[in-house]
Amino acid sequence: MTEMSVEAVSLVTVRQFIETYNRSVRKAYEQFAAEEYEWREGPTSLFPKGRSGGRREVLEAVSLSEGVSRDESLEVESSVVSGNDVALEGIWRATLAKDSPGGRAGTKIEARIAMFIHVKSGKIISSHEYVCAATVQAA
């Protein structure tokens, strides 16, 4: 049996993370974020200074999101891998679970996203995310 290259392991790990994310955001981070995980999210309209932290902080952000949105998904449009690093571009989608400044419950939102992910031994060591302004579709 042939051993997979570092690039192949990195890409498979990220694809499995995305597949899990599309079923359960919480499970994706619980399963794939390494204990030493480093998370950085660039500034957004909701978080003008951005957000950052480790595994605990990203799971806290997931908890916050769970109260506001549902049916979160990430559609990858393109990806590039080099060694342990994966860069991807995609579209993040969700539905508002309750009325909020972003719209009424049931409103569909989406945003373009770029992610830069570092993988080691099948775990995500770091993720830097840059989200473009969300677009809203009426409920």
C-alpha positions in Angstrom: 0.0 0.0 0.0 1.3 3.4 -0.9 1.7 6.0 1.8 -0.2 9.3 1.1 1.8 12.5 0.5 1.7 15.3 3.0 -0.4 17.3 0.5 -2.9 14.5 0.1 -3.3 14.0 3.9 -3.7 17.8 4.3 -6.4 18.0 1.5 -8.2 14.9 2.7 -8.3 16.3 6.3 -9.7 19.6 5.1 -12.3 17.9 2.9 -13.4 15.7 5.8 -13.6 18.8 8.1 -15.9 20.5 5.5 -18.1 17.4 5.1 -18.5 17.2 8.9 -19.0 21.0 9.1 -21.9 20.8 6.6 -23.6 18.3 9.0 -22.6 19.8 12.3 -20.3 22.8 12.8 -19.6 21.8 16.4 -18.6 18.3 15.6 -16.3 19.5 12.8 -14.3 21.6 15.3 -14.5 19.0 18.1 -13.2 16.3 15.7 -10.6 18.2 13.6 -9.3 21.1 15.7 -6.0 20.1 17.4 -5.6 20.8 21.1 -3.1 23.5 20.2 -5.5 25.0 17.5 -5.1 28.6 16.6 -8.1 30.4 15.1 -8.2 33.9 13.6 -11.2 35.4 11.8 -10.7 38.7 10.0 -13.0 41.7 10.8 -16.7 41.4 9.8 -19.7 43.7 10.3 -20.6 41.7 13.5 -17.0 41.6 14.8 -15.2 44.7 13.5 -12.0 43.9 15.3 -12.1 40.2 14.2 -11.9 37.3 16.5 -9.1 35.0 17.5 -8.2 32.3 20.1 -7.7 28.6 20.4 -10.0 25.6 20.4 -12.0 26.8 23.3 -12.7 30.2 21.7 -13.8 28.8 18.4 -16.2 26.4 20.2 -17.5 29.4 22.1 -18.1 31.2 18.8 -19.9 28.1 17.5 -22.1 28.2 20.6 -22.9 31.8 19.9 -23.7 31.0 16.2 -25.9 28.1 17.2 -28.3 30.5 18.9 -28.5 32.8 15.9 -28.3 30.6 12.8 -29.0 27.1 11.5 -28.2 25.0 8.5 -24.7 26.4 8.2 -22.7 25.1 5.2 -19.6 25.7 3.3 -19.3 25.1 -0.4 -15.7 25.0 -1.6 -15.2 26.6 -5.0 -11.4 26.2 -5.2 -8.5 25.0 -3.1 -4.8 24.9 -3.3 -2.5 22.7 -1.2 1.2 23.1 -0.5 2.7 20.7 2.1 0.6 21.1 5.3 -1.1 24.2 4.1 -4.5 24.4 2.3 -6.0 27.6 1.0 -9.6 27.6 -0.1 -12.2 29.9 -1.4 -15.9 29.2 -0.9 -19.4 30.3 -0.1 -20.7 30.1 3.5 -24.4 29.8 3.9 -26.8 29.8 6.8 -30.4 30.5 7.8 -31.3 32.9 10.6 -32.8 30.9 13.4 -34.4 34.0 15.0 -35.0 37.7 14.3 -31.7 39.6 14.5 -30.0 42.7 13.1 -29.2 40.6 10.0 -32.9 39.9 9.2 -35.9 38.0 10.3 -36.0 34.4 11.3 -35.9 32.2 8.2 -33.8 34.7 6.2 -31.1 33.0 4.1 -27.6 34.6 4.3 -24.4 33.8 2.4 -20.9 35.2 2.3 -17.8 34.5 0.3 -15.0 33.2 2.4 -11.3 32.5 2.1 -9.6 30.1 4.6 -6.0 29.3 5.1 -5.6 26.1 7.0 -2.5 24.4 8.5 -2.8 20.6 9.0 -0.5 18.2 10.8 -1.1 14.5 11.4 -4.7 14.7 10.3 -5.6 17.6 12.6 -6.1 21.2 11.9 -3.5 23.2 13.7 -4.6 26.7 12.6 -7.3 28.3 10.5 -7.3 31.9 9.4 -10.6 33.0 7.9 -11.6 36.1 5.9 -15.3 36.6 5.3 -16.7 39.1 2.7 -19.9 41.0 3.6 -22.9 38.7 3.8 -25.7 39.0 1.3 -29.3 38.5 2.5 -32.3 36.8 0.8 -35.7 37.6 2.2 -37.4 34.9 4.3 
